[in-house]
Amino acid sequence: MTALLEIEQLQVSFGSTAAVRGASLSVARGETHCLVGESGCGKSVTALSVMNLLAPNARRSAKRLAFEGQDLLGLSDSGMANLRGNAMAMIFQEPMTSLNPAYTVGSQMTEVLRRHKRASQRAATDRAADLLARVGITAPGLRLGQFPHQLSGGLRQRVMIAMALMCEPRLLIADEPTTALDVTVQAQILRLLSRLQRDLGLGMLLITHDLGIVARVAHRVSVMYAGEVVESAPTAELFANPRHPYTQGLLRCVPVPGRIKRDEPLGSIPGTVPRIAPGFAGCAFRERCAFADESCSSAIPRHRPSAAHDFLCRLPA
């Protein structure tokens, strides 16, 4: 598959804190690539780096950061603004705070198409109503005239998805799109994203910490810890043969029907994600890893047990 998004050796820091440390991944056309890891691992910062929406005090660099072969690091602010919401779009984590409470749903949705495609107000309104219907919102004409506070959390999330699709982007970044939604609505949103991706041929970078979601929708998975991609593999291979101790720990935390007995405690990973200062050396997981020894304080090799599978650990492949 052709690479749509290429990230190689991405570095992001905020003052003395290194949020992303040499992260590399790619998203192909028509592929769902899941980026997983616990809170504070750098998943959202990676996504915001692609969209160039980092805070003003952030420092961003990379060996390569490209969309459809176009260098994003050297792109001007106006060039980036022409891509955002147009060729690539993002569904943000919190629909409660992502929509402007002072404007109606319709005005926020139509602005995207009018800005990028120079569409008329009538054409933009028709497009918005059509997309609201496609994402499962009934009475779309009525919803366009409502304000965000008049919608439920599930409806607001669907509005965010529809807004992201207004200009038919080739890349969709979804940052934990099911956060704070009940289980039934989560399942509906995931089915919706999978169907839209299949119908429209989108490349999708899906950020989540829910491995159940990963197993259902992902073609490929990258596991992130303390700003590094510590393991990356096709989904089936990662679940069948996880190689990094952190990935193994995450999978032990997931209840598996038929394997975990009733009232049997689930696995857990002790400790928390460390704060990494620039210049940190060695494995960031070593303080929480049962296999750690003195060699984990030095440079860690990256192994490739197969052509599509790699992991960062001193343990042999």
MOLIN-V734101 format. One record per pair of residues at least 4 apart in sequence whose ideal C-beta (glycine too) atoms are under 7 Angstrom apart, sorted by the first residue. I is the first residue (numbers start at 1). GAP is how many residues later the second one is. Records with the same first field share a line. If there is no record, write none. Layout:
BEGIN
I->GAP  GAP
END
This chain:
BEGIN
1->27  28  29  30
2->26  27
3->23  25
4->23  24  25  64  166  167  199
5->21  22  45  62  166  198  200
6->20  58  60
7->16  17  18  19  55  58
8->16  54  55  56
9->13  15  53  54
10->10  13  36  39  52  55
11->9  10  11  50  51
12->7  8  33  37  42  46  47  48
13->4  5  6  46  265
14->5  43  44
15->42
16->261  262
17->258  260
18->209  258  259  260  262
19->23  26  208
20->22  25  26  29  207
21->206  207  255
22->206
23->19  23  201  204  205  206
24->205
25->8  197  204  207
27->4  6  144  176  178
28->175
29->172  174
30->171  173
31->172  188  189
32->165  172  174  185  186  187
33->172  185  186  187  189
34->172  174  180  184  187
35->8  11  170  172  187  189
36->172  173  175  178  185  187  188
37->4  6  172  186  187  188
38->171  235
39->170
40->233
41->183  184  185  186  232
42->4  182  185
43->4  164  181
44->4  49  131  163
45->4
47->4  43  126  128  158  160
48->5  6
49->5  11
50->22  123
51->33  39  122
52->20  28
54->4  6
62->11
65->7  8
66->4  5  6
67->5  16  21  104
71->4
75->4  5
76->4
77->4
78->4
79->4
80->4
82->4
83->4  5
84->4
85->4  27  31  82
86->30  81  83
87->82  83  84
88->81  82  83
89->75  80  83
90->74  83  85
91->69  70  73  83  84  86
92->6  68  83
93->82  83  86
94->4
95->4  58  61  62  65
96->57  60
98->62
99->9  49  57  60
100->8
101->46  47  48
103->4  5
104->40  41  42  43
105->4  38  39  41  43  54
106->4  19  22  38  39
107->4
108->55
109->19  53  54  57
110->4  11  14  15  18
111->4
112->4  51  54  55
113->4  6  11  14  53  54
114->4  5  10
116->51
117->50
119->4  5
120->4
121->4
122->4
123->4
124->4
125->4  19
126->4
127->4  39
128->4  16  38
129->4  11  12  15
130->4
131->4  31  34  35
132->5  8  11  30
133->4  7
135->23  26  27  57
136->22  52  56
137->6  18  21
139->4
140->4
142->4
146->4  5
148->8
151->4  5  8
153->4  27  28
154->4  27  31
155->4
156->4
157->4  20  24  32
158->4
159->4
160->4
161->4  31
164->5  8
165->31
168->32
170->32  33
171->32
172->30  32
173->32
174->19  30  32  33
175->32
176->31  32
177->12  16
178->8  11  12
181->4  5  8
182->4
183->4
184->4
185->4
186->4
187->4
188->4
189->4
190->4  23  26  27
191->4
192->4
193->4
194->4  23
195->4
196->4  6
197->5  7
206->11  12
208->5  6
210->4
211->4  39  40  43
212->4  42
213->4
214->4  7  21
215->20  24
218->17
219->15  16
220->14  15
221->11  12  14  17
222->7  10
223->6  7  8  21  23  24
224->4  5
225->5  21  59  60
226->47  48  50  58
227->49
228->56  84
230->14  16  81  82
231->7  12  13  16  80
232->78
233->4  5  75  76
234->4  74
235->4
236->4
237->4  72
238->4  9
242->5  6  9
243->4  62  68  70
244->4  67  68  69
245->4  40  44  46  68
246->4  39
247->4
248->4
249->4  18  20
252->15
253->13  14  15
255->5  11
256->4
260->4  6
269->19
270->18
271->16  17
274->10  13
276->4  8
281->16  17  18
282->4  14  15  16  18
283->13  17
285->4
286->6  10
291->24
292->4
295->19
296->18
300->12  13  14
301->13
302->8  10
303->7  8  10  14
304->5  6  13
305->4  12
END
